[in-house]
Amino acid sequence: MVKRIVKAAVVAVYRCMAHLIPRKKGLVVYDSFMGKSYSGSVRAVYEWMRDHKREKPYTPVWVFTREALRKGLPEMPDCRVVTYGTISYYILMSRASVWVFDTRHEGYLVKKKHVAYIQTWHGTPLKKLGADIETFSMKAEKPRSNDAGKAAESETGADRAAVKALEKYKARVVAESAKWDVLLSASPFTTEVFRRCFSYDGEILECGYPRNDVLFAGKERAQSGSKADDTHKKTLLYAPTWRDDIHSGEGWWYGYTPNLDIEALEKALGSEWKLVVKLHYLVKCDPGAFPAGCIERGFLRVADSTEDIAGLFAEADALITDYSSVMFDYALLDRPMFFYTYDLERYRDELRGWYFDFEKEAPGPLSKDTEGLIKDIKALSENGPETRGWQEKRRAFKERYAGFEDGHASERTAEKLESFL
């Protein structure tokens, strides 16, 4: 309660201050996943700007949460670092001339007339977004008032509260997208969906996602911190999305339900494969959710939240996911994908729904239990007609949903950024 009151007071002061403090020309704020990491398309754009000559004055500043700073970040001698949510942060946001973000931000941020907002977003949509969402169970967006709790005492009241919460959520989405000056897109499909789901009529830069440029580079696989031993083993990357109705019980974080039997995976595949798990940036779970023995034996590594998934893509010989947008990015590598969809009907019909027939177009086999997943992965080594069929399907999938990707998204986005300086 005290923290909430203090934050409200700070925000009120900031909103007044934002209109009084003049912006600083050339001051660019970079923020990935609301300060949680140094990653994604925001990182790729920053590094392009860092590594190439610029004609206009340019002052980069990165924003990180205290947790991200505690975990450690790469040295950035050319760049100032500010802690998310501090007084310095609010002053920074009042003075900046360009924002480069990859997700929606707090609605209280004031975007002044001559501030440019580049929204890179963080993936091609399968699951419905923004104004297209028909049901509502997202904890982070629900109202906190006692009125909502009282309404939930009856079924009718709960329904009314859910409808009201969904309406407020959609209004926040529209209010946020109205601030954007440029939105990135990876395909004609993405452009069409983004126009509708964000109610966005501004400029869309159809250049692909900067974070994926590394997947086109003719470099050796990125080092992501995995153990140097077992180099003969292939790497499986497991990157599931979050579930709107599974909450961690801590703040607005979402939880993780370990439906995948990792010990069974190790028993069946451990001689040939090792596993890296990368959870969604909205997910927070207890370390005990993963079998300690699998970690100790070197079969399993749980990637830190600050790790850039692009490096993990490059390292992985195959991907296991569910309904996550990582499928669109990983398709650029033309490597095998497996879909562990234990809750497909519930996710499709009750939680989100999606924009196309996922079961028909998925560029890899779908399994509903660990046993089925193991069978699919083992079939990969047989390299039969079915395996070749999946390769053709992956290429068609890439053409439709990542058609603008060509390895030059960072450069094009940086050029757009420079036009605002």
C-alpha positions as CSV (number, residue, x, y, z in Angstrom):
1,M,0.0,0.0,0.0
2,V,2.8,2.5,0.9
3,K,4.7,1.7,-2.3
4,R,1.6,2.3,-4.3
5,I,1.0,5.6,-2.7
6,V,4.6,6.7,-3.2
7,K,4.5,5.6,-6.8
8,A,1.3,7.5,-7.4
9,A,2.8,10.7,-6.0
10,V,6.0,10.3,-8.0
11,V,4.0,9.7,-11.2
12,A,1.9,12.8,-10.5
13,V,5.0,14.9,-10.1
14,Y,6.5,13.4,-13.2
15,R,3.4,14.2,-15.3
16,C,3.6,17.8,-14.3
17,M,7.4,17.9,-14.8
18,A,7.3,16.3,-18.2
19,H,5.5,19.3,-19.7
20,L,8.0,21.8,-18.2
21,I,11.4,20.1,-18.8
22,P,12.6,20.7,-22.4
23,R,13.6,17.7,-24.4
24,K,17.3,17.1,-25.2
25,K,17.9,16.7,-28.9
26,G,19.6,13.4,-29.8
27,L,18.7,11.8,-26.4
28,V,17.6,8.2,-27.2
29,V,16.1,5.9,-24.6
30,Y,16.4,2.1,-25.2
31,D,14.2,-0.2,-23.1
32,S,13.7,-3.9,-23.7
33,F,10.8,-5.6,-21.9
34,M,10.3,-2.7,-19.5
35,G,13.9,-2.8,-18.3
36,K,14.1,-6.6,-17.7
37,S,16.9,-7.4,-20.2
38,Y,19.4,-6.3,-22.7
39,S,18.0,-8.1,-25.7
40,G,15.8,-8.3,-28.7
41,S,15.3,-5.8,-31.5
42,V,16.0,-2.9,-29.2
43,R,19.5,-4.3,-28.5
44,A,20.0,-4.9,-32.2
45,V,19.1,-1.3,-33.2
46,Y,21.3,0.1,-30.4
47,E,24.3,-2.0,-31.5
48,W,23.9,-1.0,-35.1
49,M,23.9,2.7,-34.0
50,R,26.9,2.1,-31.8
51,D,28.9,0.3,-34.5
52,H,28.3,2.7,-37.4
53,K,29.1,6.4,-37.9
54,R,26.4,9.0,-37.3
55,E,26.2,12.5,-38.7
56,K,23.8,13.8,-36.1
57,P,24.3,14.3,-32.3
58,Y,23.3,11.1,-30.5
59,T,23.2,10.3,-26.8
60,P,22.1,6.7,-26.0
61,V,20.6,5.7,-22.6
62,W,19.5,2.2,-21.5
63,V,16.9,1.6,-18.9
64,F,17.1,-1.5,-16.7
65,T,15.3,-2.8,-13.6
66,R,17.2,-3.3,-10.4
67,E,16.9,-7.1,-10.8
68,A,18.5,-6.9,-14.3
69,L,21.3,-4.8,-13.0
70,R,22.0,-7.2,-10.1
71,K,22.3,-10.1,-12.6
72,G,24.9,-8.2,-14.5
73,L,25.0,-6.7,-18.0
74,P,27.6,-6.2,-20.6
75,E,29.8,-3.1,-20.4
76,M,28.5,-0.2,-22.3
77,P,31.1,2.5,-22.0
78,D,29.4,4.7,-24.7
79,C,26.1,4.6,-23.0
80,R,24.5,5.8,-19.8
81,V,22.4,3.4,-17.7
82,V,19.4,4.4,-15.7
83,T,17.4,2.3,-13.2
84,Y,13.7,1.8,-14.2
85,G,11.2,3.6,-11.9
86,T,13.7,5.9,-10.2
87,I,13.6,9.7,-10.1
88,S,16.4,9.6,-12.7
89,Y,14.2,7.5,-14.9
90,Y,11.3,10.0,-14.9
91,I,13.6,12.9,-15.6
92,L,15.1,10.9,-18.5
93,M,11.7,10.2,-19.9
94,S,10.9,13.9,-19.7
95,R,14.0,14.9,-21.6
96,A,14.3,12.2,-24.3
97,S,13.7,12.9,-27.9
98,V,13.4,9.3,-29.1
99,W,12.0,6.2,-27.4
100,V,12.9,2.7,-28.7
101,F,10.8,0.0,-26.9
102,D,9.6,-3.5,-27.7
103,T,6.5,-3.8,-25.6
104,R,3.6,-1.7,-24.3
105,H,4.6,0.6,-21.4
106,E,2.9,2.2,-18.5
107,G,0.0,4.4,-19.6
108,Y,1.2,7.3,-17.5
109,L,4.2,8.0,-19.6
110,V,3.9,11.4,-21.3
111,K,4.9,11.6,-25.0
112,K,5.4,15.2,-25.9
113,K,4.8,16.6,-29.3
114,H,8.3,16.4,-30.7
115,V,9.2,13.0,-29.2
116,A,9.5,10.1,-31.6
117,Y,8.4,6.6,-30.4
118,I,9.7,3.5,-32.3
119,Q,7.9,0.4,-31.3
120,T,9.8,-2.7,-32.5
121,W,7.3,-5.1,-30.9
122,H,8.5,-8.6,-30.0
123,G,7.1,-11.1,-32.4
124,T,4.7,-12.1,-35.1
125,P,1.3,-12.9,-33.6
126,L,-0.3,-16.3,-33.6
127,K,-2.4,-15.7,-30.5
128,K,-4.9,-12.8,-30.5
129,L,-3.7,-9.4,-29.3
130,G,-5.1,-6.1,-28.1
131,A,-8.6,-5.2,-29.5
132,D,-8.9,-8.7,-31.0
133,I,-9.0,-10.5,-27.6
134,E,-12.4,-11.9,-26.8
135,T,-11.9,-13.3,-23.4
136,F,-10.0,-11.8,-20.5
137,S,-7.9,-13.4,-17.7
138,M,-4.7,-11.4,-17.8
139,K,-3.8,-10.7,-14.2
140,A,-1.5,-7.7,-14.9
141,E,-4.4,-5.9,-16.6
142,K,-7.1,-6.5,-14.1
143,P,-8.5,-3.7,-12.0
144,R,-7.2,-3.6,-8.4
145,S,-10.2,-1.9,-6.8
146,N,-12.4,-3.5,-4.1
147,D,-15.4,-3.0,-6.4
148,A,-14.1,-5.8,-8.7
149,G,-13.8,-8.2,-5.8
150,K,-17.3,-7.5,-4.6
151,A,-18.7,-7.9,-8.1
152,A,-17.1,-11.3,-8.3
153,E,-19.2,-12.5,-5.4
154,S,-21.9,-13.5,-7.9
155,E,-21.6,-15.1,-11.2
156,T,-23.3,-12.3,-13.0
157,G,-21.2,-9.8,-11.2
158,A,-18.1,-11.6,-12.1
159,D,-19.1,-11.6,-15.8
160,R,-19.7,-7.9,-15.6
161,A,-16.4,-7.3,-14.0
162,A,-14.6,-9.4,-16.7
163,V,-16.4,-7.5,-19.5
164,K,-15.4,-4.2,-17.9
165,A,-11.8,-5.3,-17.4
166,L,-11.6,-6.3,-21.1
167,E,-13.0,-2.9,-22.2
168,K,-10.4,-1.1,-20.0
169,Y,-7.6,-3.3,-21.3
170,K,-8.6,-2.6,-25.0
171,A,-8.8,1.2,-24.2
172,R,-5.3,1.1,-22.8
173,V,-4.0,-0.7,-25.8
174,V,-5.5,1.9,-28.2
175,A,-4.2,4.8,-26.0
176,E,-0.7,3.3,-26.0
177,S,-0.6,2.6,-29.8
178,A,-1.7,6.2,-30.4
179,K,1.7,7.3,-29.1
180,W,3.7,5.2,-31.6
181,D,5.3,6.9,-34.6
182,V,6.7,3.8,-36.2
183,L,5.8,0.1,-35.7
184,L,7.9,-2.7,-37.2
185,S,6.4,-5.6,-39.2
186,A,7.9,-8.9,-40.5
187,S,5.3,-9.7,-43.1
188,P,2.1,-8.5,-44.9
189,F,0.2,-10.8,-42.5
190,T,1.7,-9.0,-39.5
191,T,1.0,-5.6,-40.9
192,E,-2.7,-6.5,-41.4
193,V,-3.0,-7.9,-37.9
194,F,-1.2,-5.0,-36.2
195,R,-3.4,-2.4,-37.9
196,R,-6.5,-4.1,-36.5
197,C,-5.5,-5.4,-33.1
198,F,-3.7,-2.1,-32.1
199,S,-6.2,0.2,-33.9
200,Y,-3.0,1.7,-35.4
201,D,-3.0,4.0,-38.4
202,G,0.5,5.3,-38.2
203,E,3.7,4.4,-40.1
204,I,4.6,0.7,-40.3
205,L,8.2,-0.1,-41.3
206,E,8.0,-3.4,-43.1
207,C,11.6,-4.5,-42.6
208,G,11.5,-7.5,-40.4
209,Y,12.7,-7.6,-36.8
210,P,16.2,-6.4,-36.0
211,R,16.8,-9.1,-33.5
212,N,16.6,-11.7,-36.3
213,D,19.4,-10.1,-38.4
214,V,21.9,-12.3,-36.5
215,L,20.2,-15.4,-37.9
216,F,21.2,-14.3,-41.4
217,A,24.8,-13.5,-40.5
218,G,27.4,-16.0,-41.7
219,K,28.9,-16.4,-38.3
220,E,29.5,-19.3,-36.0
221,R,26.8,-20.1,-33.5
222,A,26.4,-17.5,-30.8
223,Q,27.7,-18.5,-27.4
224,S,24.9,-18.3,-24.9
225,G,26.7,-19.6,-21.8
226,S,26.0,-23.3,-22.1
227,K,28.6,-25.8,-20.9
228,A,31.6,-26.4,-23.1
229,D,31.5,-30.1,-22.5
230,D,29.1,-32.5,-24.4
231,T,29.9,-30.7,-27.6
232,H,29.0,-33.8,-29.5
233,K,25.4,-33.4,-28.3
234,K,22.8,-31.5,-30.2
235,T,20.8,-28.7,-28.4
236,L,17.0,-28.6,-28.0
237,L,15.6,-25.2,-27.1
238,Y,12.3,-25.3,-25.2
239,A,10.7,-21.9,-25.3
240,P,7.0,-21.9,-24.2
241,T,4.7,-18.9,-24.1
242,W,2.9,-17.7,-21.0
243,R,-0.6,-18.7,-19.9
244,D,-3.0,-15.8,-19.1
245,D,-4.7,-17.7,-16.3
246,I,-1.5,-19.1,-14.5
247,H,-0.3,-16.5,-12.0
248,S,2.9,-16.7,-10.0
249,G,1.3,-15.1,-6.9
250,E,4.0,-12.5,-6.9
251,G,3.1,-9.1,-8.3
252,W,1.9,-9.1,-11.9
253,W,4.2,-12.0,-12.9
254,Y,2.7,-15.1,-14.6
255,G,3.6,-18.6,-13.5
256,Y,5.0,-21.7,-15.1
257,T,3.4,-25.1,-14.9
258,P,6.0,-27.9,-15.6
259,N,3.8,-30.1,-17.8
260,L,6.8,-31.3,-19.7
261,D,8.5,-34.3,-18.1
262,I,12.1,-33.3,-18.4
263,E,13.4,-36.4,-16.7
264,A,11.7,-38.6,-19.2
265,L,13.3,-36.4,-22.0
266,E,16.7,-37.0,-20.5
267,K,16.2,-40.7,-20.2
268,A,15.1,-41.1,-23.8
269,L,17.2,-38.5,-25.5
270,G,20.1,-37.6,-23.2
271,S,22.8,-39.5,-25.1
272,E,22.2,-37.4,-28.2
273,W,20.6,-34.2,-27.0
274,K,20.8,-31.5,-24.2
275,L,18.0,-29.1,-23.3
276,V,17.9,-25.4,-22.8
277,V,14.8,-23.8,-21.3
278,K,13.9,-20.2,-22.0
279,L,10.8,-18.9,-20.3
280,H,8.7,-15.9,-21.5
281,Y,9.7,-12.6,-20.1
282,L,6.4,-12.3,-18.2
283,V,7.0,-15.6,-16.4
284,K,8.6,-16.0,-13.0
285,C,8.8,-19.4,-11.4
286,D,10.6,-21.1,-8.5
287,P,13.9,-22.7,-9.4
288,G,12.5,-25.9,-7.9
289,A,10.1,-26.2,-10.9
290,F,13.0,-27.9,-12.8
291,P,14.6,-31.2,-11.8
292,A,17.9,-30.5,-10.1
293,G,19.3,-33.9,-11.2
294,C,18.9,-33.0,-14.9
295,I,20.7,-29.7,-14.3
296,E,23.5,-31.4,-12.3
297,R,24.1,-34.0,-15.0
298,G,24.4,-31.3,-17.6
299,F,21.3,-32.3,-19.6
300,L,19.3,-29.2,-18.7
301,R,20.2,-25.6,-18.5
302,V,17.6,-22.9,-17.6
303,A,18.4,-19.7,-19.4
304,D,18.4,-16.6,-17.4
305,S,15.7,-14.0,-18.1
306,T,18.4,-11.5,-19.2
307,E,19.7,-13.8,-22.0
308,D,18.9,-12.7,-25.5
309,I,16.9,-15.4,-27.2
310,A,18.5,-14.7,-30.6
311,G,21.7,-16.3,-29.4
312,L,19.8,-19.3,-28.2
313,F,18.1,-19.7,-31.6
314,A,21.5,-19.7,-33.2
315,E,22.8,-22.4,-30.8
316,A,19.8,-24.7,-31.0
317,D,19.6,-27.6,-33.5
318,A,15.8,-27.9,-32.9
319,L,13.1,-25.9,-31.2
320,I,10.3,-27.1,-28.8
321,T,7.6,-24.5,-28.3
322,D,3.8,-24.3,-28.1
323,Y,2.0,-21.1,-29.3
324,S,4.9,-18.8,-28.8
325,S,5.9,-16.3,-31.6
326,V,9.4,-17.8,-31.4
327,M,8.2,-20.2,-34.1
328,F,8.2,-17.4,-36.7
329,D,11.7,-16.3,-35.8
330,Y,13.2,-19.8,-35.6
331,A,11.6,-20.6,-39.0
332,L,14.3,-18.4,-40.6
333,L,16.9,-21.0,-39.7
334,D,15.0,-23.8,-41.4
335,R,15.7,-26.2,-38.6
336,P,13.2,-28.7,-37.0
337,M,10.4,-27.5,-34.8
338,F,8.3,-29.5,-32.4
339,F,5.1,-28.2,-30.8
340,Y,4.2,-29.4,-27.3
341,T,0.5,-28.5,-27.1
342,Y,-0.8,-30.3,-24.1
343,D,-3.6,-27.6,-23.6
344,L,-4.4,-26.8,-27.2
345,E,-8.2,-26.9,-27.0
346,R,-8.2,-24.7,-23.8
347,Y,-5.7,-22.2,-25.2
348,R,-7.5,-22.0,-28.5
349,D,-11.1,-21.9,-27.3
350,E,-10.9,-20.3,-23.8
351,L,-7.7,-18.3,-23.3
352,R,-6.8,-16.5,-26.5
353,G,-7.6,-18.1,-29.8
354,W,-5.4,-17.4,-32.8
355,Y,-5.3,-15.7,-36.1
356,F,-4.9,-18.7,-38.4
357,D,-5.5,-22.5,-38.4
358,F,-2.4,-23.3,-36.3
359,E,-3.1,-27.1,-36.3
360,K,-3.1,-27.0,-40.1
361,E,-0.2,-24.6,-40.7
362,A,2.2,-25.5,-37.8
363,P,5.7,-26.2,-39.4
364,G,6.3,-29.2,-37.2
365,P,4.4,-32.1,-35.5
366,L,2.1,-31.4,-32.5
367,S,2.2,-33.6,-29.4
368,K,-0.1,-33.6,-26.4
369,D,2.2,-35.5,-24.0
370,T,5.9,-36.0,-23.3
371,E,5.8,-39.5,-24.8
372,G,4.5,-38.1,-28.1
373,L,7.1,-35.4,-28.1
374,I,9.9,-37.9,-27.6
375,K,8.5,-40.0,-30.5
376,D,8.5,-37.0,-32.8
377,I,12.1,-36.0,-31.9
378,K,13.4,-39.5,-32.4
379,A,11.7,-39.6,-35.8
380,L,13.8,-36.7,-36.8
381,S,17.0,-38.8,-36.9
382,E,15.3,-41.2,-39.4
383,N,15.2,-38.5,-42.0
384,G,12.3,-40.2,-43.9
385,P,9.7,-38.7,-46.3
386,E,7.8,-37.2,-43.3
387,T,10.9,-35.3,-42.2
388,R,11.4,-33.9,-45.7
389,G,7.7,-32.9,-45.8
390,W,8.1,-30.8,-42.6
391,Q,11.0,-29.0,-44.3
392,E,8.8,-28.0,-47.2
393,K,6.2,-26.8,-44.7
394,R,8.7,-24.8,-42.7
395,R,9.7,-22.9,-45.9
396,A,6.1,-22.1,-46.8
397,F,5.5,-20.9,-43.3
398,K,8.6,-18.7,-43.4
399,E,7.5,-17.2,-46.7
400,R,4.1,-16.3,-45.4
401,Y,4.9,-15.1,-41.9
402,A,8.4,-13.7,-42.2
403,G,8.4,-12.4,-45.8
404,F,10.1,-9.1,-45.0
405,E,13.0,-10.6,-43.1
406,D,16.3,-10.3,-45.0
407,G,18.9,-9.6,-42.4
408,H,18.9,-5.8,-42.7
409,A,16.1,-4.8,-40.3
410,S,18.6,-3.2,-37.8
411,E,20.0,-0.9,-40.5
412,R,16.6,0.2,-41.8
413,T,15.3,0.9,-38.3
414,A,18.5,2.8,-37.4
415,E,18.0,4.9,-40.5
416,K,14.5,5.7,-39.4
417,L,15.8,6.5,-35.9
418,E,18.4,8.9,-37.2
419,S,15.7,10.7,-39.2
420,F,14.2,11.8,-35.9
421,L,17.4,13.1,-34.4
